[in-house]
Amino acid sequence: MDAAHRRTGCPKRMVFGPCGGVRDEGRCEVAEHACVFLDDPAPPWTAPMPALAPPRPGSLLDRARTRPVVLTDLTVTPYDPTSLRRVVEVLAPVSDGLLVGEHANRPDFPPTFVAAEVLDAGGRPWTTLACRDRNRVVLEQELAGLAAVGVDGVLCVTGDARGPGVRPGVTQVFDLDGTRLAALAAAAGLTVAVPESPATPPVPRRPARVADKQRAGAQVCVLNHVRTPAEVAVFVAAARRAGATLPFVAAVAVYTDERSARVLQRFPGLHVDDAAVEQVLAAPDPRAAGIAVAVAEARALLTVPGVVGVNLSGLASDGGEDAGARVKAEVAAAIGEAGEIGEVG
């Protein structure tokens, strides 16, 4: 669907909304009014489903056919290839994929450049591509570049909006939304992941969004944080009833101190176990406690039918990118003890 179908009143100019940033009370992530998709649902995806190639041998989705997989957030110092290489060298041996984020408050090198650097350092990149800062032509260029360098997959997102005071005066584009970007990525021959926020309004309509995104070309759904594995199980079952057959990767909150915990708690669309947070922060050794809580959450999520892997998500530590990488590597290694998670090959 083209620009004529964009929803009036949506600051992100979405057709296939809502985004994952709707506030718990139903307020728009950006504007001081209710999300415009709450009372008037988005249209269904009706374009023909693209032909999808099977997962490449050794890819994350190929590995997920036989054992649980770990997709680890790649948090590095922006515009610093040396930092990127150090973090990849820590995480790649214990991760099946490295999720390269794209954050409104942490701009970095272009996605294709970062993906090439991750590959060169020995990692398997899953690259987040957001619609916030790029028009359709630039998105198409990035998709072509990501396909050319050989990323393992691309996570297609609408993108979180910049908050007040973050790069004031810089425009936010939103030519496309995540669902339409997923269709472009699939047409470019890429393996496509999409996000979904199970606990974010409108909760009853979120499962059907997964089915729509699959029809657009998605091959895996990466779920945002929810408070309990039971909520994930309810959501995945509802998505199956709505027609989604793709596998799910569920988010695990990784935090070991005040800052890394509060960042997750404050982010729109994310819901973490607040009691577990306070338990970790009050522990004599918050680092060890945070790792233990993350490992336990991961193992519980991996028992949910339809969940083939976990996404280790968060800063993990206020000690910097290298310290955070070491925490996530310990979590991944502990999960992998039972799952034969190993080096990129």
N, C-alpha and C positions, 0 to 999 in steps of 0.2 A: 504493500500500500504506500502511496506517495504522501507528499506533504499536505495534501488537501484533507487527509484523514487525521492529522495531528489534533490532539485533544485541547480544546480551548481552555486556558487556565493552568495548563501543566507547564511549569518553568523549564522542564527538560524536553518539551515539545514531543512527547511520546505518542505513539499510536498504540503500541501493545504494552500499556502500563498495567498496574502501577510499578514504580521502581521498588527497590528493597529498602528504601530509606524512610518510608511512611512511619510517622511517630506512633507510639502506642495508642494515643487517643484519637488517631486518624488524621492528624494534621500533616500537611505536606512537609517534606524534608526541607524545602527552601522557603516557601511562602507562608504567610500567616493566615491560611485558610485550609479547609479540609481537602484531602486528596481528591481530585476530580474524578478518579476512577472508583471511588467507594460506592457511589449510588448508581453509577452508569458504567457497567463493565466494558472492557476493551472488546473489540471484535475478535472472533476466532481467526487463527491462521488458516487460510484456505488455499494458498499456493501449493502446487504439487511438491511432494517431498522429494528432495534431491537424492540421486543415487550416491551412496556412501561406500567408500572403500573399506575393506576390513582393516582392523588395527595392524600396524606393521609389527613384525616379529621383534620382541624385546621391548616394545613400547609399554607405557603404563597400562593402557587398556588391554594389551595382550597379556601382560602379567596378571592383571586383575581377573582373568578367566580361571586362573588356577590357585591364586592365593590372595590374601589381603595386600593392599598397596598403601604406601605412604606418600602423600603429596605435601611437601614442606614449603611454607612461605619463605621466600628469599628476601631478607631484609638487609640492605647494604647501604653504605654511605653514597648518596647521590653523586653522580659524575666522578666516580672514583673506581676505575677498573681494578686497581690493586685490592681495594676492599672487596669488590665482587669476587675476585679470584680466591681470596682467603676464605670467604664464607662458603663458596661453592666447594672448595676442597674439604671443608668440614662436613657439609651436609650431603654431598653427592654419594659418598660410600654407604649411607644408611637410608637413602631416599629413592623412591621410584620415579619421582619427578620433583622439580623445583618450580614453585609458582611465583612468577615474577609479577609483582603488583604494580598498580598505577594509581598513585594517591594524589588527591587534590593539593595537599600541602607538602608533597615531596617530589617535585618534578625531577626527572632523570634523563639519561640518554634516550633516544628513540627506541621503541621496542625491538625493532630488527637488530639494532646494534647490540643491545643488551643480550638478546637471544644468542647472537653469534659469540659474544664473550663467554656466556654460560657454557655453550657447547665446547668452546676452545679450552675451557677450564675443566671439562670432564663431566658436566652436568647435563641433565635431560630437561630442557626448559618447557614449561607450560606458561605461555605469555598472556597476561591480561591486556586486552585492548579495549579502551574506553572511548565513548563517543563525545565526551565532554570537550576535548581540545582539538578535534579534527573534523573537517568536513568530509563528505562522502569520498571525494577524490583521494584525500590523504589516507583515509581508512583503507581504500582499495590498494593504495601503494604499500601500506604496511602489511596488508594481508599477502600481497605478492612477495614482499620481502621475507616475511616469516616462512612462507612456503619454500622459497628459494634456499634459505639457510637450513631448513629441515627441523623446525621445532616439533616437539612431540605433540603439542596441541595448543589451542588458543582459547582462552576464557573470554567470551564476548559479553561485555557489560555496558549498560547505559553509562554508568559512572556516577560517583558521588559528586555532589555539587560543592563548589568552593564556599566556605563559610565567610561571614563578614570579616574583613581584614586580611583575607588570604589572597594575595596578588590583586589588590583592588585595581580596577581599570582594565583587567584582562578579560576578554570576552569568553563566554562559554557557548559552544557551538551547538551540540546536540542535533546535528542533521539527521541522525538515525537513533534508534534505540537498540537495546541489546538483542532483541528477537530478530530485527531486520539485519543487524550485523552478523548474527549467527548464520543467517541464510547466505549472506555474501561470503562468509568464511568457508562454509560447506561447498559453495560453488567454486571456490578457489582451491579445493582439494585438501583443505586442512581438517584435522580432527578437532571437533568443536565441543567445548564445555560451556555450560551456562550456569549462572547462579540462581538460587531461589532462597527466599527468607520464610521459613515455615511459620514463624511466630509473629509475623508482621501483618497488620491489616492490609487488605481484607483476608483474614486467615482462611475462611471457607473456600475462597476462589484461588488460592495459591497452588493447590495440587493440579488443577486444570491448566495453569500456566506452564507447568513442566511439560505436559502433553503437547501443548501448542509449540513450545520451543523445540521439542523433539521433531515435530512435523516440519519445523523450519530448517532442521539440519543438525540439532544437537545430538551428541553421542554419549554424553555423561553430564550429570547435574551435580554441581558442588553446592552443598547446603551451607547457609550461614548458621551461626551459633544459635542453639536453643538450650534451654536449661537442663533437660534430661534426655537420655536415650529413648525413653518411652515416647516423648513428643516426636522424635525422629521416626520411630516405628509407626505411629499414627499417621504422620504425614506421608511416608513412603507408601503405606497401604492405600491411602486416599489417592495418591498420584497414580497408582496401579489401576484403581477403579476408574480413574478419569482417562485411562488409555496410555499412560506413559509406561514404556517397557525398558527404558535405558537404565544403566546402573547409577548408583549414587555414591558420592564421596562426602562424608560428614565432617563438619568442623570440630576440632578439638581446641579448646582454649588453653594456650600455653602462657603462663605468667608465674613469676617468682618473687614479685615485689609490688609495692604500691603503684608505681607508674605503669608497669606493664599490665596490671589488673584493671586499673581505672580506665585506661585507653579503650579496652574492650567493652567495659561496662557503659561507657559514654557514647559509643559509636552507634549512629542510627541504624535500626534494623537488626542489631545483634542482641542476643539475650544469653547471659551466662548465669551459672549457678552462684547466686550471691552468697549463700551460706558457705559454699566451698571456698570462695574468695576470702571470706573473713577467716576461715579455718587456716588457710595457707598463710595469710598475713600475720596471724597470731602464733604461728608455729615457732619453736626454737630455731629451726633451720628452714626458713621459707623457701629456699632454693630446692632443697630435697623434697619438701612437702609439695611444692608446685609441680615438680616432675612426677611425683607419685600420683597426684590427682589427675594430671594429664594422661598418664599411662592407663590409669583405671578407666577414665572416660573413653579413651580410644578402644580399649578392649571391650567395653560394654557396647559401644556403637557398632563394632564389627560383628556383634551377634544379631544385629537387626537384619532381617531378610531384605535383600535388595541393596544393602550397603556393602560395597566392595572395597572400600578404602577410607582413609581418614586424611584430613587436611590439617596439619599442625600450623595453627594460626596465632599470630600475635607477636609482639616485640620480644616476649619471653624474659627479658631482663632490662633493667635501666642502666646496665653497665656498658652499653654500646652494642654495636652490631656483632662483633666477634663473640662477646659474652652470650648474647642471645642465640647465636648459631650453635654454640656449645651446648646450651640448654636443650634446644630443639633436637640436636644430634643425640643427646642422651635419651630423650623421649623416644625418638625414632628407633634407636638401637634396642630399647627395652621392648617396644612393640614387635620389632622384627625378630626377636628371639624365638617367637613361635611361628613366624611367617616367612622366614627365609628371605627377608628384604635385603638386597645387596647392591653392589656397585653397578654403575651404569656399564653396559657392555655393548 
